Amino acid sequence: MKYLIFILSLNLILSSTEIIKFDSANPFSLKDIITNLDNQEIQKVQGVLKFPENRNSQKFPLVIGVAGSAGWGEHHFEYLQMYRDMGIATLQLQSFMSRNETSTVGTQNTVTTPMIILDSYRALEKLSTHPMIDIDNVAITGWSLGGGVTLFSAWKPLMDAINSDYKFAAHLSYYPPCFAEPGILEFSNSPIHILMGELDEWVPAAACVDLISLMKDNGVDANITIYEDAHHSFDREHDLIIAENGYKFTDCRFKLSDEGAVLMNFLDIPMTNSFLQKIGFAMCAGRNPLFGGHPDSRKKSFQFSREFMAKHLFD
């Protein structure tokens, strides 16, 4: 029996792919995390953990990846493969599949940023006991919706509410929604970087520039790179197309209360459920944004990402 347990444990350690399962919850809003986390219903979530092919008994740094509103795409997997080629393990967070969802384009209310932020921390806690993961060197990265997760997983009021024993060593966010400006400008002391397209119609680059400026003024280690003539999803390979029924948030600017409620532009009404959020978005958002690849920006993005992770995950 002891020999069998040893063999099973050895196979687990040497396997290049594992399914990681853990408990999370379904907070609709950031306020649900900050003020009511203990009362959220438990949600089972999983992720796909993959290791570099050339592995030995050492512990690996890790990148947790978070997809956008349309789910996982080929360019996301290219990044994760690049990291594994560098000697970094990856976790493909499956927040959508775990909730029987495939896309939130045009709704943004069935699987929300707060849900996935909580998922990311619960995954981090789960992996803290994994014998092959260097838990002190785990970064988070994400695209669009996942970019918002990556950015706001560093917001200190959320970190304090989740009260995890662990934090992310770095946050690399691609074209995130930055149009909810927090009143509390306190963030993690880990480095935060945003990669953004100048012509993004889905989420405005100007809002991210403004937010990063405020963060830097408050002493946060935060920076942004803007790629000229690039749209949303500039790191894809396909040409520009219209995201049918997707939101255009170009003209939207909201405030984020200290308790985590995103406030409408009208009377500061908190958008703490799907109905109120729909009303709030209708007041400023258009529809059918362009998105698609920009070859030069794509090349630069992959190069920057490689250098960023090498700098912050390898001691």
PAZAPA-4460 file (N, C-alpha, C; in steps of 0.05 Angstrom, whole numbers, plus 32768, in hexadecimal, padded with zeros to 4 digits):
% residues 315
    n_x    n_y    n_z   ca_x   ca_y   ca_z    c_x    c_y    c_z   seq   type   mol
   8011   7FE8   8000   8000   8000   8000   8011   8019   8000     1      M     A
   8026   8019   8011   8038   8031   8012   8046   8035   7FF7     2      K     A
   804D   801E   7FEA   805A   8020   7FCF   8046   802C   7FBB     3      Y     A
   802D   8023   7FBC   8019   802D   7FA9   8015   804B   7FAD     4      L     A
   8013   8054   7FC7   8010   8070   7FCC   8028   8080   7FC2     5      I     A
   8040   8075   7FC5   8058   8082   7FBB   8057   8085   7F9D     6      F     A
   804F   8070   7F8F   804D   8071   7F72   8039   8085   7F68     7      I     A
   8021   8085   7F75   800C   8099   7F6E   8016   80B5   7F73     8      L     A
   8024   80BA   7F89   802E   80D4   7F8F   8043   80DD   7F7B     9      S     A
   8054   80CA   7F73   8069   80D0   7F60   805D   80D6   7F45    10      L     A
   8048   80C7   7F3D   803B   80CD   7F23   802E   80E9   7F23    11      N     A
   8023   80F1   7F3A   8017   810B   7F3D   802C   8121   7F39    12      L     A
   8042   811D   7F46   8057   8131   7F45   8063   8133   7F29    13      I     A
   8065   811C   7F1B   8073   811C   7F01   805F   8122   7EEA    14      L     A
   8045   8122   7EEF   8032   8128   7EDA   8035   8145   7ED2    15      S     A
   8032   814A   7EB7   8036   8165   7EAD   801C   8175   7EAF    16      S     A
   8005   8168   7EB2   7FEB   8175   7EB4   7FDB   816B   7ECB    17      T     A
   7FCF   817D   7EDA   7FBD   8175   7EF0   7FA4   8187   7EF0    18      E     A
   7F8E   817B   7EF9   7F76   818B   7EFD   7F75   8192   7F1B    19      I     A
   7F74   81AC   7F20   7F74   81B6   7F3C   7F57   81BF   7F42    20      I     A
   7F4C   81B4   7F58   7F31   81BB   7F60   7F31   81C8   7F7B    21      K     A
   7F1F   81DC   7F7F   7F1E   81EA   7F98   7F03   81F8   7F9B    22      F     A
   7EFE   8201   7FB4   7EE5   820F   7FBA   7EE9   822D   7FB7    23      D     A
   7ED5   8239   7FA9   7ED4   8257   7FA7   7EB8   825F   7FAE    24      S     A
   7EAE   8275   7FA2   7E93   827E   7FA6   7E8B   8290   7F8F    25      A     A
   7E73   829C   7F90   7E68   82AB   7F7A   7E60   82C8   7F82    26      N     A
   7E73   82D7   7F8C   7E6C   82F3   7F92   7E67   8303   7F78    27      P     A
   7E50   830F   7F75   7E4A   831E   7F5D   7E5C   8337   7F5B    28      F     A
   7E5E   8345   7F71   7E6C   835F   7F72   7E84   835D   7F85    29      S     A
   7E96   8371   7F81   7EAC   8373   7F94   7EA2   8378   7FB0    30      L     A
   7E8C   8386   7FB2   7E80   838B   7FCD   7E78   8371   7FDA    31      K     A
   7E70   835D   7FCB   7E69   8343   7FD7   7E81   8336   7FE4    32      D     A
   7E99   833B   7FD9   7EB1   8330   7FE5   7EB8   8340   7FFE    33      I     A
   7EB7   835A   7FFC   7EC1   836B   8012   7EAE   836B   802A    34      I     A
   7E94   8369   8025   7E81   836C   803C   7E72   8352   8042    35      T     A
   7E73   833D   8031   7E61   8326   8035   7E6D   830C   802C    36      N     A
   7E87   830A   802D   7E95   82F2   8021   7E8D   82D8   802F    37      L     A
   7E8A   82D9   8049   7E84   82C0   8058   7E69   82B5   8052    38      D     A
   7E57   82C5   8046   7E3C   82BB   8041   7E38   82B3   8023    39      N     A
   7E4D   82B3   8014   7E4B   82AB   7FF8   7E4A   828C   7FF5    40      Q     A
   7E38   8283   7FE3   7E35   8267   7FDE   7E4F   825B   7FD2    41      E     A
   7E56   8243   7FDB   7E6F   8236   7FD1   7E6B   822E   7FB4    42      I     A
   7E80   8233   7FA4   7E81   822C   7F88   7E9A   821B   7F83    43      Q     A
   7E97   8203   7F77   7EAD   81F2   7F70   7EBA   81FD   7F56    44      K     A
   7ED4   8200   7F57   7EE3   820B   7F40   7EFB   81FA   7F3B    45      V     A
   7F04   81FA   7F22   7F1C   81EB   7F1B   7F2E   81FA   7F08    46      Q     A
   7F46   81F1   7F06   7F59   81FC   7EF3   7F6B   81E6   7EE9    47      G     A
   7F78   81EB   7ED2   7F8B   81D8   7EC6   7FA7   81E1   7ECC    48      V     A
   7FB5   81D1   7EDC   7FD1   81D7   7EE3   7FE4   81C8   7ED1    49      L     A
   7FF6   81D7   7EC3   8009   81CA   7EB2   8025   81D2   7EB9    50      K     A
   8038   81BF   7EB6   8054   81C4   7EBD   8065   81C4   7EA4    51      F     A
   807C   81D1   7EA5   808F   81D0   7E8E   8096   81B2   7E88    52      P     A
   809B   81AD   7E6F   80A2   8191   7E67   80BB   8187   7E74    53      E     A
   80D0   8198   7E75   80E9   8191   7E81   80E8   8198   7E9E    54      N     A
   80DE   8185   7EAE   80DA   818B   7ECA   80EA   8177   7EDB    55      R     A
   80F1   8180   7EF3   80FF   816F   7F06   80F1   8172   7F21    56      N     A
   80FE   816E   7F36   80F2   816E   7F51   80F0   818A   7F5C    57      S     A
   80F9   819F   7F4E   80F8   81BA   7F58   80DC   81C4   7F59    58      Q     A
   80D8   81DA   7F68   80BF   81E8   7F68   80BF   81FD   7F51    59      K     A
   80A8   8201   7F46   80A5   8213   7F2F   8096   822C   7F37    60      F     A
   809F   8243   7F2C   808D   825A   7F2D   8075   8255   7F1C    61      P     A
   8060   8265   7F20   8046   825F   7F13   803A   8279   7F08    62      L     A
   802C   8276   7EF1   801B   828C   7EE7   7FFE   8281   7EE6    63      V     A
   7FEC   828F   7EF4   7FCF   8289   7EF2   7FC3   829A   7EDC    64      I     A
   7FB7   828D   7EC9   7FAB   829B   7EB2   7F8D   829D   7EB4    65      G     A
   7F82   82B4   7EAD   7F65   82B9   7EAE   7F5C   82C3   7E93    66      V     A
   7F49   82B5   7E87   7F3F   82BC   7E6C   7F2C   82D4   7E6C    67      A     A
   7F25   82DD   7E54   7F13   82F3   7E51   7EF6   82EA   7E4F    68      G     A
   7EE4   82FD   7E48   7EC7   82F8   7E48   7EBF   82E2   7E34    69      S     A
   7ECF   82DE   7E1F   7EC8   82C9   7E0B   7ED5   82AE   7E12    70      A     A
   7EE1   82AC   7E29   7EEE   8293   7E30   7F0A   8290   7E25    71      G     A
   7F15   8278   7E28   7F31   8274   7E20   7F35   8274   7E02    72      W     A
   7F4A   8282   7DF9   7F50   8283   7DDC   7F6C   827A   7DD7    73      G     A
   7F72   8276   7DBE   7F8C   826B   7DB6   7FA3   827C   7DBF    74      E     A
   7FA0   8297   7DBE   7FB6   82A8   7DC6   7FBC   82A6   7DE4    75      H     A
   7FA7   82A1   7DF4   7FAC   829D   7E11   7FBE   8284   7E15    76      H     A
   7FB8   826F   7E07   7FC7   8256   7E0A   7FE4   825A   7E01    77      F     A
   7FE8   826C   7DED   8003   8272   7DE4   8014   827E   7DFA    78      E     A
   8008   8291   7E09   8016   829D   7E1F   801D   8288   7E34    79      Y     A
   800A   8277   7E3B   800F   8263   7E50   8025   824F   7E47    80      L     A
   8025   8248   7E2D   803A   8237   7E23   8055   8245   7E24    81      Q     A
   8055   825E   7E1E   806E   826E   7E1F   807A   826D   7E3C    82      M     A
   8068   8270   7E4F   8071   8270   7E6B   807C   8254   7E73    83      Y     A
   806F   823F   7E6A   8079   8224   7E70   8094   821F   7E63    84      R     A
   8097   822A   7E4B   80B1   8228   7E3D   80C7   8236   7E4C    85      D     A
   80BF   824A   7E5C   80D2   8259   7E6D   80D9   824B   7E87    86      M     A
   80CA   8235   7E8D   80CE   8227   7EA6   80BA   822F   7EBC    87      G     A
   80A3   823B   7EB4   808F   8244   7EC6   8076   8232   7EC3    88      I     A
   806B   8228   7ED9   8052   8219   7ED8   803B   822D   7ED3    89      A     A
   8025   8222   7EC8   800D   8233   7EC3   7FF4   8226   7ECD    90      T     A
   7FE1   8237   7ED6   7FC7   822E   7EDD   7FB2   823C   7ECC    91      L     A
   7FA4   822D   7EBC   7F8E   8238   7EAB   7F75   8238   7EBD    92      Q     A
   7F6D   824F   7EC8   7F56   8250   7ED9   7F3D   824C   7EC9    93      L     A
   7F2C   823A   7ED2   7F13   8233   7EC3   7EFA   823D   7ED1    94      Q     A
   7EF9   8257   7ED6   7EE2   8262   7EE5   7EC8   8260   7ED5    95      S     A
   7ECA   8263   7EBB   7EB1   8261   7EAA   7EA7   8244   7EAA    96      F     A
   7EB8   8231   7EA2   7EAF   8216   7EA0   7EA5   820B   7EBB    97      M     A
   7EB1   8214   7ED0   7EA9   820B   7EEB   7E8D   8214   7EF2    98      S     A
   7E83   8229   7EE4   7E68   8234   7EE9   7E56   822F   7ED1    99      R     A
   7E5E   821C   7EC0   7E4E   8215   7EA8   7E49   822D   7E96   100      N     A
   7E5D   823D   7E92   7E5B   8255   7E81   7E71   8253   7E6C   101      E     A
   7E6C   825E   7E54   7E80   825F   7E3F   7E88   827B   7E37   102      T     A
   7E76   828F   7E3B   7E7C   82AA   7E33   7E6A   82BD   7E42   103      S     A
   7E76   82D5   7E49   7E65   82EA   7E56   7E65   8303   7E44   104      T     A
   7E6D   8301   7E2B   7E6D   8318   7E19   7E50   8322   7E17   105      V     A
   7E4D   833C   7E1B   7E33   8349   7E18   7E22   8349   7E31   106      G     A
   7E2B   833A   7E46   7E1C   8339   7E5F   7E2D   8341   7E77   107      T     A
   7E44   8333   7E7A   7E57   8339   7E90   7E4A   8335   7EAB   108      Q     A
   7E37   8322   7EAD   7E2A   831F   7EC8   7E27   8302   7ED1   109      N     A
   7E2E   82EE   7EC1   7E2B   82D3   7ECB   7E44   82C8   7ED9   110      T     A
   7E5B   82D0   7ECF   7E74   82CB   7EDD   7E82   82E6   7EDE   111      V     A
   7E86   82F1   7EF6   7E8F   830C   7EF9   7EAC   830E   7F03   112      T     A
   7EB7   8325   7EFF   7ED3   832A   7F09   7ED7   8322   7F26   113      T     A
   7EC5   832A   7F38   7EC8   8322   7F54   7EC9   8304   7F58   114      P     A
   7EB8   82F5   7F4A   7EB8   82D8   7F4C   7ED4   82CD   7F45   115      M     A
   7EDF   82D7   7F2F   7EF8   82CC   7F26   7F10   82D6   7F37   116      I     A
   7F0E   82EE   7F42   7F23   82F6   7F55   7F24   82E3   7F6D   117      I     A
   7F0C   82DD   7F77   7F0B   82CA   7F8D   7F16   82AF   7F85   118      L     A
   7F0E   82A6   7F6D   7F19   828C   7F62   7F37   828D   7F62   119      D     A
   7F43   82A3   7F59   7F60   82A4   7F56   7F6E   82A1   7F71   120      S     A
   7F63   82AE   7F86   7F6F   82AB   7FA0   7F6B   8290   7FAC   121      Y     A
   7F53   8284   7FA8   7F4F   8269   7FB2   7F61   8255   7FA3   122      R     A
   7F66   825A   7F8A   7F79   8249   7F7B   7F95   824C   7F87   123      A     A
   7F9D   8264   7F8D   7FB7   826A   7F99   7FBA   825B   7FB3   124      L     A
   7FA5   825C   7FC4   7FA6   824E   7FDD   7FA8   8230   7FDA   125      E     A
   7F98   8225   7FC6   7F99   8209   7FC1   7FB5   8200   7FB8   126      K     A
   7FC2   8210   7FA8   7FDC   8208   7F9D   7FF3   820D   7FB1   127      L     A
   7FED   821B   7FC7   8002   8220   7FDB   800D   8207   7FE7   128      S     A
   7FFE   81F1   7FE5   8007   81D7   7FF1   8012   81C4   7FDB   129      T     A
   8012   81CD   7FC2   801B   81BC   7FAD   803A   81BA   7FAE   130      H     A
   8044   81A2   7FAE   8061   819E   7FB2   8073   81A9   7F9B   131      P     A
   8066   81AF   7F84   8076   81B8   7F6D   8073   81D6   7F67   132      M     A
   8064   81E4   7F78   805F   8200   7F73   806E   8212   7F87   133      I     A
   807C   8226   7F7D   8089   823A   7F8E   8075   8250   7F93   134      D     A
   8067   824D   7FA9   8050   825F   7FAF   8057   827C   7FB2   135      I     A
   8070   8282   7FB7   8079   829D   7FBA   807E   82AB   7F9F   136      D     A
   807D   829B   7F8A   8082   82A6   7F6F   806B   829E   7F5C   137      N     A
   8054   82A8   7F62   803C   82A3   7F52   8031   82BE   7F47   138      V     A
   802F   82C0   7F2D   8024   82D8   7F20   8008   82D2   7F16   139      A     A
   7FF9   82E7   7F12   7FDF   82E4   7F05   7FDE   82F5   7EEC   140      I     A
   7FD2   82EB   7ED7   7FD0   82F9   7EBE   7FB5   82F3   7EB2   141      T     A
   7FAA   8307   7EA3   7F90   8303   7E97   7F8A   8317   7E81   142      G     A
   7F76   8311   7E71   7F6F   8320   7E59   7F52   832A   7E5B   143      W     A
   7F4F   8345   7E57   7F34   8351   7E56   7F26   834D   7E72   144      S     A
   7F11   833D   7E73   7F05   8337   7E8D   7F1A   832C   7EA0   145      L     A
   7F2B   831A   7E96   7F40   830F   7EA6   7F55   8324   7EAD   146      G     A
   7F58   8339   7E9C   7F69   834F   7EA2   7F5F   835F   7EBA   147      G     A
   7F45   8362   7EBB   7F39   836F   7ED3   7F3D   835F   7EEC   148      G     A
   7F3B   8344   7EEA   7F41   8333   7F00   7F5E   8337   7F09   149      V     A
   7F70   8337   7EF6   7F8C   833A   7EFC   7F92   8355   7F0A   150      T     A
   7F86   836A   7F00   7F8A   8385   7F0B   7F7F   8387   7F27   151      L     A
   7F65   8380   7F2A   7F58   8385   7F44   7F5D   836F   7F58   152      F     A
   7F69   8359   7F51   7F73   8346   7F65   7F89   8353   7F76   153      S     A
   7F94   8369   7F6C   7FA8   8378   7F7B   7F9D   838E   7F8D   154      A     A
   7F82   8393   7F8B   7F76   83A8   7F9B   7F75   83A0   7FB8   155      W     A
   7F81   83B1   7FCA   7F85   83AA   7FE5   7F6B   83A4   7FF5   156      K     A
   7F55   83B3   7FF1   7F3D   83AC   8000   7F33   8390   7FFA   157      P     A
   7F36   8387   7FE1   7F2F   836B   7FDB   7F42   8357   7FE7   158      L     A
   7F5C   835D   7FE6   7F6F   834B   7FF2   7F6A   8348   800F   159      M     A
   7F64   835E   801D   7F5F   835D   803A   7F46   834D   8040   160      D     A
   7F31   8350   802F   7F18   8341   8034   7F1B   8324   802F   161      A     A
   7F2A   831C   801A   7F2F   8300   8014   7F41   82F4   8029   162      I     A
   7F53   8305   8033   7F64   82FD   804A   7F74   82E4   8045   163      N     A
   7F7F   82E2   802E   7F8F   82CA   8027   7FAB   82CD   8034   164      S     A
   7FB7   82B6   8039   7FD3   82B6   8043   7FE7   82BB   802C   165      D     A
   7FDC   82BC   8014   7FEE   82BE   7FFC   7FE6   82D5   7FEA   166      Y     A
   7FF9   82DF   7FDB   7FF3   82F4   7FC7   8002   82EE   7FAE   167      K     A
   7FFB   82FC   7F99   8008   82F9   7F7F   8022   8309   7F7E   168      F     A
   8036   82FD   7F72   8050   830A   7F70   8051   831F   7F5A   169      A     A
   803E   831D   7F47   803D   8330   7F31   8022   832E   7F24   170      A     A
   8019   8345   7F18   7FFF   8346   7F0A   8004   8352   7EEE   171      H     A
   7FFF   8341   7ED9   8002   834B   7EBE   7FE7   8349   7EB0   172      L     A
   7FDC   8361   7EAA   7FC0   8364   7EA1   7FBF   836E   7E84   173      S     A
   7FB0   835F   7E73   7FAC   8367   7E58   7F91   8373   7E54   174      Y     A
   7F90   838B   7E49   7F78   839A   7E42   7F61   8396   7E56   175      Y     A
   7F65   839F   7E6F   7F51   839B   7E84   7F3D   83B2   7E84   176      P     A
   7F25   83AF   7E91   7F13   83C5   7E96   7F1D   83D5   7EAD   177      P     A
   7F25   83EE   7EA8   7F2F   8400   7EBD   7F1C   8416   7EC4   178      C     A
   7F04   8415   7EBA   7EF2   842C   7EBB   7EE2   842E   7ED5   179      F     A
   7EE8   841D   7EE9   7EDD   8420   7F04   7EF4   842A   7F16   180      A     A
   7EF5   8443   7F1D   7F0B   844F   7F2C   7F06   844C   7F4A   181      E     A
   7F18   843E   7F57   7F14   843A   7F74   7F1B   8453   7F84   182      P     A
   7F0B   8457   7F99   7F10   846D   7FAC   7F29   8467   7FBC   183      G     A
   7F2C   844D   7FC3   7F44   8444   7FD2   7F59   843C   7FBE   184      I     A
   7F6F   844A   7FBC   7F84   8443   7FA8   7F9B   8434   7FB5   185      L     A
   7F94   841F   7FC4   7FA7   840E   7FD1   7FA8   83F3   7FC3   186      E     A
   7FBF   83EB   7FBB   7FC3   83D2   7FAC   7FDA   83C2   7FB7   187      F     A
   7FDC   83AA   7FAE   7FF2   8399   7FB6   800D   83A7   7FB0   188      S     A
   8022   839F   7FBF   803C   83A9   7FB9   804B   8399   7FA3   189      N     A
   803D   8385   7F98   8048   8377   7F81   8045   8387   7F67   190      S     A
   8056   8383   7F54   8055   8393   7F3B   803C   838D   7F2B   191      P     A
   8030   83A3   7F20   8018   83A1   7F0F   801E   83AE   7EF5   192      I     A
   8018   83A1   7EDF   801C   83AD   7EC4   8004   83A6   7EB2   193      H     A
   7FFC   83BB   7EA3   7FE6   83B8   7E90   7FF1   83BB   7E73   194      I     A
   7FE9   83AA   7E62   7FEE   83AC   7E45   7FD4   83B3   7E37   195      L     A
   7FD4   83C8   7E27   7FBA   83D4   7E1E   7FBD   83DD   7E01   196      M     A
   7FA8   83DA   7DF1   7FA7   83E4   7DD6   7F9D   8401   7DD6   197      G     A
   7FAA   8412   7DC7   7FA3   842E   7DC5   7F86   8432   7DBC   198      E     A
   7F7C   8421   7DAA   7F62   8425   7D9D   7F4D   8412   7DA8   199      L     A
   7F51   8408   7DC0   7F3E   83F5   7DCC   7F23   8402   7DCF   200      D     A
   7F0E   83F5   7DC3   7EF3   83FE   7DC5   7EE4   83F0   7DDB   201      E     A
   7EED   83D8   7DE2   7EDF   83C8   7DF6   7EE3   83D4   7E11   202      W     A
   7EFC   83D9   7E18   7F03   83E6   7E32   7F17   83FD   7E2B   203      V     A
   7F11   8415   7E34   7F21   842C   7E2B   7F3D   842D   7E37   204      P     A
   7F51   8431   7E26   7F6D   8434   7E2F   7F70   844C   7E42   205      A     A
   7F62   8462   7E3C   7F65   847A   7E4C   7F5E   8475   7E69   206      A     A
   7F4A   8464   7E6E   7F43   845F   7E8A   7F59   8450   7E99   207      A     A
   7F67   843F   7E8A   7F7E   8430   7E97   7F96   8443   7E9B   208      C     A
   7F9A   8455   7E89   7FB0   8469   7E8C   7FAA   847A   7EA5   209      V     A
   7F91   8483   7EA8   7F8A   8493   7EBE   7F8C   8484   7ED9   210      D     A
   7F83   846B   7ED9   7F85   845B   7EF2   7FA1   8456   7EFA   211      L     A
   7FB2   844E   7EE6   7FCE   8449   7EED   7FDC   8462   7EF8   212      I     A
   7FD5   8479   7EEC   7FE0   8492   7EF6   7FD9   8497   7F14   213      S     A
   7FC0   8492   7F1A   7FB7   8495   7F36   7FC5   8481   7F48   214      L     A
   7FC8   8469   7F3F   7FD5   8454   7F4F   7FF2   845B   7F54   215      M     A
   8000   8465   7F3F   801C   846C   7F42   801F   8484   7F56   216      K     A
   800C   8497   7F54   800D   84AD   7F66   8009   84A5   7F83   217      D     A
   7FFD   848D   7F87   7FF8   8482   7FA1   800E   846E   7FAA   218      N     A
   8023   846D   7F9A   803A   845C   7FA1   8038   843F   7F99   219      G     A
   8024   8439   7F87   8021   841D   7F7E   8035   8417   7F68   220      V     A
   8040   83FF   7F68   8053   83F7   7F53   8042   83EE   7F3B   221      D     A
   8039   8401   7F2B   8027   83FC   7F15   8030   840B   7EFC   222      A     A
   802E   83FE   7EE5   8036   840A   7ECC   8024   8400   7EB5   223      N     A
   8025   840E   7E9F   8014   8407   7E88   8024   840B   7E6E   224      I     A
   801F   83F9   7E5B   802A   83FC   7E40   8013   83FE   7E2D   225      T     A
   8013   8413   7E1C   7FFE   8417   7E08   8009   8411   7DED   226      I     A
   7FFC   83FF   7DDE   8005   83F8   7DC3   7FF6   8408   7DAE   227      Y     A
   8005   8417   7D9E   7FF9   8429   7D8A   7FE9   8419   7D75   228      E     A
   7FD3   8425   7D6E   7FC2   841B   7D58   7FB7   83FF   7D5E   229      D     A
   7FB8   83F6   7D77   7FAE   83DB   7D7E   7F93   83DD   7D8B   230      A     A
   7F82   83C8   7D86   7F68   83C6   7D91   7F68   83B1   7DA8   231      H     A
   7F50   83AC   7DB2   7F4C   8397   7DC6   7F55   837C   7DBA   232      H     A
   7F61   836C   7DCA   7F6B   8351   7DC1   7F80   8354   7DAB   233      S     A
   7F92   8368   7DAE   7FA7   836C   7D9A   7FBA   8355   7D98   234      F     A
   7FBA   8343   7DAC   7FCD   832C   7DAC   7FC1   8313   7D9E   235      D     A
   7FA9   8316   7D93   7F9E   8300   7D83   7FAB   8301   7D67   236      R     A
   7FA6   82EC   7D57   7FB1   82EC   7D3C   7F9D   82F3   7D27   237      E     A
   7F83   82F3   7D2E   7F6F   82F9   7D19   7F6C   8317   7D15   238      H     A
   7F61   831E   7CFE   7F5C   833A   7CF7   7F46   8346   7D08   239      D     A
   7F43   8361   7D06   7F2E   836E   7D15   7F13   8365   7D0D   240      L     A
   7F02   835F   7D21   7EE7   8357   7D1D   7ED6   8365   7D32   241      I     A
   7EBB   8364   7D2E   7EA9   836F   7D42   7EA1   835A   7D56   242      I     A
   7EA2   8361   7D70   7E98   834F   7D85   7E7A   8354   7D87   243      A     A
   7E6A   8343   7D7A   7E4D   8346   7D79   7E41   8348   7D95   244      E     A
   7E34   835F   7D9A   7E26   8364   7DB3   7E39   8369   7DCB   245      N     A
   7E53   8369   7DC7   7E65   8370   7DDC   7E62   838D   7DE4   246      G     A
   7E6A   8393   7DFD   7E67   83AE   7E07   7E7F   83C0   7DFC   247      Y     A
   7E79   83D9   7DF6   7E8D   83EE   7DF2   7E8C   8400   7E0B   248      K     A
   7EA1   83FF   7E1B   7EA1   840E   7E34   7EB1   8428   7E31   249      F     A
   7EB5   8431   7E18   7EC6   8448   7E13   7EBD   8461   7E23   250      T     A
   7EA3   8465   7E25   7E99   847D   7E33   7E91   8478   7E50   251      D     A
   7E98   8462   7E5B   7E90   845B   7E76   7EA6   8462   7E8A   252      C     A
   7E9F   846F   7E9F   7EB0   8474   7EB6   7E9F   8471   7ED0   253      R     A
   7EA8   845F   7EE1   7E99   845A   7EFA   7EAC   845F   7F11   254      F     A
   7EA0   8461   7F29   7EAF   8462   7F42   7EAC   8447   7F50   255      K     A
   7EC0   843F   7F5E   7EC0   8426   7F6E   7EC1   842E   7F8B   256      L     A
   7EAC   8428   7F9A   7EAA   8430   7FB6   7EBE   8421   7FC7   257      S     A
   7EC3   842B   7FDF   7ED5   841E   7FF1   7ECC   8402   7FF9   258      D     A
   7EB2   83FD   7FF7   7EA6   83E2   7FFD   7EA5   83D0   7FE4   259      E     A
   7EAF   83DA   7FCD   7EB0   83CA   7FB6   7E98   83CB   7FA3   260      G     A
   7E87   83DE   7FA6   7E70   83E1   7F94   7E78   83F4   7F7D   261      A     A
   7E73   83EB   7F64   7E76   83FC   7F4D   7E5D   840D   7F4B   262      V     A
   7E61   8427   7F49   7E4B   843A   7F4B   7E44   8445   7F30   263      L     A
   7E29   8445   7F2A   7E20   8451   7F11   7E27   846F   7F10   264      M     A
   7E28   8479   7EF7   7E2D   8496   7EF4   7E15   84A6   7EFE   265      N     A
   7DFD   8499   7EFF   7DE5   84A6   7F07   7DDF   84A1   7F25   266      F     A
   7DE1   84B6   7F35   7DDB   84B4   7F52   7DEC   84A1   7F62   267      L     A
   7E03   8499   7F56   7E15   8486   7F64   7E07   846D   7F6E   268      D     A
   7DF4   8463   7F5E   7DE6   844A   7F65   7DF9   8433   7F62   269      I     A
   7DFC   8422   7F77   7E0F   840B   7F75   7E05   83F5   7F63   270      P     A
   7E16   83EC   7F51   7E0F   83D6   7F3F   7E16   83BB   7F4B   271      M     A
   7E07   83B3   7F5F   7E0E   839C   7F6F   7DFE   8383   7F67   272      T     A
   7DEF   8384   7F51   7DE2   836C   7F47   7DE0   836F   7F28   273      N     A
   7DD8   835A   7F1A   7DD9   835A   7EFD   7DC5   836E   7EF1   274      S     A
   7DAE   8372   7EFE   7D9B   8386   7EF4   7DA5   83A2   7EF5   275      F     A
   7DB1   83AA   7F0C   7DBB   83C5   7F0F   7DD4   83C9   7EFD   276      L     A
   7DE4   83B4   7EFA   7DFB   83B6   7EE9   7DF2   83BB   7ECC   277      Q     A
   7DDE   83AD   7EC3   7DD4   83B0   7EA8   7DCA   83CD   7EA3   278      K     A
   7DBC   83D9   7EB7   7DB3   83F4   7EB5   7DCB   8407   7EB3   279      I     A
   7DDE   8403   7EC5   7DF6   8414   7EC6   7E06   8414   7EAC   280      G     A
   7E09   83FC   7EA1   7E17   83FA   7E87   7E08   8408   7E71   281      F     A
   7DED   8405   7E71   7DDD   8410   7E5B   7DDF   842E   7E5A   282      A     A
   7DE6   843B   7E70   7DE8   8458   7E71   7E01   8463   7E62   283      M     A
   7E15   8452   7E5E   7E2E   845D   7E52   7E3A   844B   7E3C   284      C     A
   7E33   8431   7E3C   7E41   841F   7E2A   7E33   841C   7E0F   285      A     A
   7E43   8419   7DFA   7E39   8412   7DE0   7E3C   83F4   7DDC   286      G     A
   7E3A   83EC   7DC3   7E3B   83CF   7DBD   7E4D   83CB   7DA4   287      R     A
   7E55   83B2   7DA0   7E63   83A8   7D88   7E7E   83B5   7D84   288      N     A
   7E90   83B1   7D97   7EAB   83BC   7D94   7EBC   83AB   7D80   289      P     A
   7ED0   83B8   7D75   7EE3   83AA   7D65   7EF8   839D   7D77   290      L     A
   7F02   8386   7D6E   7F18   837A   7D7C   7F28   8368   7D68   291      F     A
   7F41   8364   7D6E   7F51   8353   7D5C   7F6F   835A   7D5D   292      G     A
   7F7E   834A   7D4F   7F9B   834A   7D52   7FA8   8362   7D45   293      G     A
   7FC0   8368   7D4F   7FD1   837D   7D45   7FEE   8371   7D46   294      H     A
   7FF8   8368   7D30   8011   8357   7D30   8028   8363   7D40   295      P     A
   802D   837D   7D3C   8044   8389   7D4B   803F   8389   7D69   296      D     A
   8027   8390   7D71   8020   8391   7D8D   8020   8375   7D99   297      S     A
   8017   8362   7D8A   8017   8346   7D93   8034   833D   7D99   298      R     A
   8046   8342   7D86   8062   833B   7D8A   806D   8348   7DA3   299      K     A
   8068   8362   7DA6   8072   8371   7DBD   8066   8367   7DD7   300      K     A
   804D   835F   7DD6   8040   8356   7DEE   804C   833C   7DF8   301      S     A
   8050   8329   7DE6   805C   8310   7DEE   8078   8314   7DF9   302      F     A
   8088   8326   7DEC   80A3   832B   7DF6   80A2   8338   7E11   303      Q     A
   8091   834C   7E15   808F   8359   7E2F   8087   8345   7E45   304      F     A
   8073   8334   7E3E   8069   8321   7E52   807F   830D   7E5B   305      S     A
   808E   8305   7E47   80A5   82F2   7E4E   80B8   8300   7E61   306      R     A
   80BF   8318   7E5B   80D3   8327   7E6C   80C7   832D   7E87   307      E     A
   80AE   8334   7E88   80A1   833C   7EA1   80A0   8324   7EB4   308      F     A
   8098   830C   7EAA   8097   82F5   7EBC   80B2   82EB   7EC4   309      M     A
   80C5   82ED   7EB2   80E1   82E5   7EB9   80EC   82F7   7ECF   310      A     A
   80E6   8310   7ECE   80F0   8323   7EE1   80E3   831F   7EFD   311      K     A
   80CA   8319   7EFE   80BC   8319   7F17   80B7   82FD   7F23   312      H     A
   80BC   82E7   7F14   80B7   82CD   7F1F   80D0   82BC   7F24   313      L     A
   80E7   82C5   7F19   8100   82B7   7F1D   8111   82C8   7F30   314      F     A
   8116   82BE   7F48   8126   82CD   7F5B   8143   82CF   7F53   315      D     A
***
